Amino acid sequence: ENMIATFFGGRVAEELIFEDYTTGGGNDIERATSIARKMACEWGMSEKLGPLTFGKSDGPVFLGMQAGHGGGRDYSDSKAQEIDAEVHAIVMGGYERAKRILKENMKVLHEMAKSLLEFETIDGEHVELLCNGGTVDDIRRRLKDHETAMAKEQEEARKERPSEREELIPSKKPSGLGDPDPIGI
């Protein structure tokens, strides 16, 4: 149910903000419907239909059965209508849940939209920050702090290792009297 509600987040946001919607949520709607159908028909997760499986046949699958022609269905037409109604109810429940959540969190929705417009992508830490009342300015500060810390780490690492020039010049040891001649002369 959480996944289905999540799939409707973008679609509902478009409806709430623009009072219209685009085709962008098409794949999300397809995925939500697929999960709802599996909940009702395969996973026994429907209170109305019970812990039963519908539409699974143990026999061989023939081309005609895949296309919906022939004896692949193990339930009646009236049960098919119940299944369709239950799938619809599950999907619409997720849609309404997404709508309620976004309406209750309009400030977060607007801050998230501003953040995405500015940064194009945001990570889970930033989403959590926004959900807990943070703003785009807070994300900017965190990103700047992160960049400063990274630059400081790189500077420290550079100071700790010898420069490339120092690595290429062999160290010169003063030779004293009685030292063996390295060349052998």
N, C-alpha and C positions, 0 to 999 in steps of 0.2 A: 504494500500500500504506500509506503514511503517513496519507493522508486517511481510509482505511477504519479504521485503528487509532484515529485521532482521533475519528471518529464514535462509537466504542464507549466513549469515556472516561466519559461520564456514566452509562451503563448499568452498566459494570463497577464504577464507584465506588459506585453504589447496592448492587450485589451484595456488594462487599467490606465496606462499612460497615453496611448494614442487613440483609444476608443475604436480601434480597428486591429486587424491582424494580417500577417503576411503568410506566405507559404513556408517560411523558415522552420516552423514547428512540425512540418509534415512527418519527418522521420520520428520525432519524439512521440507523436500521436500513434504512429504505427507500432512503435515499441511498447507504449503503454497498453494498447489494445492487445498486443500479443501476450504480454504478461498477464493481463486480466483473463484472457481466454485460457491460458495455462493454469491460472489459479482455480478457475471454475471447472475446467475439463480434465486436467492432468494431476493436479496436486491436491485435490479434495479440500480446497481452502474456501469453499462457499458454504455458508450456513444454510442457505436455501436449497442447494443441490445436495449437500451432504458430502461425506468422505467417499466419493465415488469417482471413477474415471470414465470419461465419455470420449468416444471417437478413436480409441486405441484398439486396433485389431491385431491379434497375434499371427494371423495368416499372412501369406505373401501379398505384397503390394503390386498391383498391376496398373498399367497406365490408365485404364478406365476408372479405377478406384481413386487414383490421385486427382483426377479431374472432377471427382464428385459423382461419377456415373457408376452405379453398381453398388454391391452390398458391403461397402466399407464402413458404413455407419451402424453403430450398435445401439441406437436409441430412436425413439419415435419422433414424429414431426412436432408433437406437443412438447416433448422434452427439448427439442431443438429451439423452440420458442422460449422456453424457460432459460435455457443456456444463454441465448442471445440477450434476454432481459437481464440476467445476472451479470454478464460481461459488461453490458451498458451501465448497470448500476455501479459496478466496481470502478469503471473508467470515470464516470461522472463524479463519484465520491472523491477520487483523486484530484479531479479538476476543481471541485468545490473547495477541497482542502487547500490546494495551492492558492486559490483566490482569497480565501480567508486569511491565510498566513501572510500573503503579500499586502493585503489591505491593512492588516494590523502592523505591518512593518514598512510603511511607505517611505519613511525617512531613510531606512537602510537601503531600500530599493533605489532611491535617488542617489545616495552616496556610492552605491555599487556601480550604477550607470556612469556617474562622473568619473569614477576610478577607471573603469574600462575604457572610457573615451580617452582619458589621458595616458594610461599605461598599456592599453590593448589587452594585456593579460594581468591577472593578479593571482597570487598563490593562496593556499589554504590559510596561512597565517594572516594574510590581509583580509580575507573574507571573514575570518573569526573576529578580527579587530573591528571591522565594520558592523558585524552583527552584535557586538558588545558596545555599540555607541560611538565607535571611532569615526573619523572623517578622512577625506582625501588628504587633508593637511597632515594627519597622523601618518598616513602611508608615505607621503613625501619625506617626512622626518625620519621614519624608519629606514627608508631607502638611502637617504643621505648618510645616516649614522652607519649603515652597513658599508657603504662605499668608503667612508672615512676609516672604518676599522680595517677593511681589506687593504687600503693603501698603506696604513700603518704596519700591518703584518708583512706586506711586501717589502717595505723599507727596512724593517727589522731583519728579514731574511736576507736582504741584499747586504746589510752590514755584517752579518755573520759569515758569509762565504767570501772567499777572496775574489777579487775582480778577475776578469778574463786575462787582463794584461799580466797580473801577478802570477797566474797559473802558467803562462807561457814562458816566463823568464826563470831559468833555473837559479836556485839559490846559490850564492857565491860564498864559499867558506874560505877564510884566509888560510893559506898553507904555511906551515911553519917549517923551520929547519928540521931535517931528518924525516920529513913526511915522504912517503913513497911517491914517486912521480907517476901521475895517473896515465900518462901517455907511454911511459916505459922508456924514456930517453935517459 
